[in-house]
Amino acid sequence: MIRLGIPVHLFSDYTPTPLLAYSVRKYKTAAGIMITASHNPKDDNGYKVFWSNGAQIIPPHDRNIAQHILENLEIHPEAWNLDLLGTSKLRSDPYADIFSSYYKDLESYVVGDKNCLASSKLKLTYTPMHGVGQKFMKQSFDVFGLNQFVSVLEQCDPDPDFPTVIFPNPEEGKSALDLAMKAA
């Protein structure tokens, strides 16, 4: 894309999907692409596309993108030349800016007294289920003044093979939340 004169915001580290959607809106980009395991079986790992409004694509955009992919299966000879990623002024790393502004914006949604939330006896369990959400959820809980959640230690680190679950989507997979229930 840089070779075509199109600016690219490329994150330098793992970034959870909601922050890509946030980035699309903050930077007013035409779209955002997330390369992701996305809690699908590892053979289905792929990508998600977010439109300029920050939402995942819907018809007819999904069909149009698929059609353009099919029409452009021949890879340009320079496509894998990554030299410009380190030198082009069209490439930026939004990581620090996005995380700073995201949590600042998130703080604007705090309602009431944070001390009240911190004194709650309610305990929550969280699992990123081998995704990248662990540290970001911790920071979100801090922003809202919530006590830290109980972590599912076996699933805290990113791993596209999802070694602790049969089917990694908690909405569809039986036993996907077994470790979370055990930790709770």
N, C-alpha and C positions, 0 to 999 in steps of 0.2 A: 504494500500500500504506500509505503514511504517513497518507493521508486516512481509511483504514479503521482506524487505530490500531495498525498493525503496524510494529514497529521494522525499520529498514532499515540494513544495514551496506553502504555504497557506497564502493568503492575510488576514490581520487582520481587514480590513475595506472594504467598498464598493469600487469597482474598475471598471472603465469603460472597456468595451470589447476591445477597441484598445490597452489598456495597457497590457492585457493578451497576445495578439498576440505579442506585443513588448517583453514581458517577456520570451515567448517561445524561441524567437531568441536570446535574451541577455544571457539567461542561458543555451542555447543549449539543451533544454529538448526534449524528444521524442514527447510530446504532451502537450496541455493545455486544461483544462476543465473549462468552465464558467457556473456556475449555474445562470440562468437568467430568468427574465420575458420577455425580448427580444421584447418588443412591439408587443406581441401577446395577444389575449384574455387570461384572467387569467387561464382558464381551460387548456391552451396550454403551460403554463410556463414549462420550462425544462432546457436543457443545450445545450451548443455549444461546439464542440471539434475543436481544432486547431492543425494542424499537425506540425511537427518539423520545417517547413519553415515559421511558423507564420500565415499561411492561414487556413481558415476553411476547414474542410475535404471535399473531393470530392470522387467520385467512383475511385477505389473500396474500399477505406478505410471506407466509411460510411457503406457499406453493411457488411464488415468484422467486424466492431465494433458491429453493430446490431446483427449479427450472434453470436458473443461471448457473448453478453448480454443474448440472448435467451438460450444459452448453459450453462449459469451460474446463473440461477434464484434462486437457493437455496442460501440463505444468510449465510455466515460463522458465527458461533456462536459469534465470537469476533468482528464482523464487526462494531458494535455500541459501542464498548468499546473505549472511546476517551482518555484514560489515557495517551497514548504515545504522543498525540498532544502537551502536555505541557512539556514533559521530553525528548523526543527523539532527538538525534543529527541529525537525518535524516529529521527533520521538521524545516523549516526556514520560516520566515515572510519577504517576499521581498518588502513589501509596501514602506518603506522609500527609499530604494535603487532604486527601479524601478521609483518612481515618480521623484526623483532627477535626475537620468540619462536620463529619458525620456525628461524632460523639457530642460536639457542641450543639448541633441541631437536636440530637436526641434528648439532651438535657432540657431543652425547651418544653418537652412533653411531661416533665416531672410535675405531678399535681400533689399538692399538700406538703406535709412535713416529711422530709427524708428520714428524720429520726424515728418517726412512727413506723416507717417501713423497716428500718434497721432493727427495731425492737420486736418485730413480729416473730412468733415461734413457728411459723409456717416454714416447712422445709421442702425444697424442690429438688428434683433430680434432673440432670441434663446429660445427654449423650450426643456428641457430634457424629456418632456412628461411623467413625473413621474419616469424617470430613474435616473441614478446616475451622469449624466454628468455636472451638473451646476457648481460646484466648479472647475472642471477640465477645462471646457471651459473658465471660467474666467481667470484661470492661463495661458491658451494658448493664450488668447487675450493679456495678459500682456507681455508674451514672445515676441510677434510680435509687441508690441507697439501700438496695436489697442485700440481705445476707447471702453469702455465696452458696451456690447450689451444691448438691452432692454429685460428684463427677463419676461417670462410669469409666474407671481407669483403663480398662482393657480396650476402650474405644476412643481415647482422647487424641491419639496421633493420626494424622492423615495416612490413609493406606487405600489405594484404589482397588486392592484385592478383597477388601471387606472380610478379613479372615475370621471374625467372630460371629458372622451371621450367614444364614443360608441365602436369604434374599434381603438386600439392604434397605428396602423402602418400608418404613414403619406403617405406611398407609395400606400396603398390600401384602407384605411378607409376614407369614406366621413365624413366630419366635423372634422377630426382629428386635423387640423390646425386652426380651427375657433378662438380659444383663442389667438393663435400667431398672426393671422391677426388682431384681435381686439387690441392687445397690440402694434402692429406696427403702 
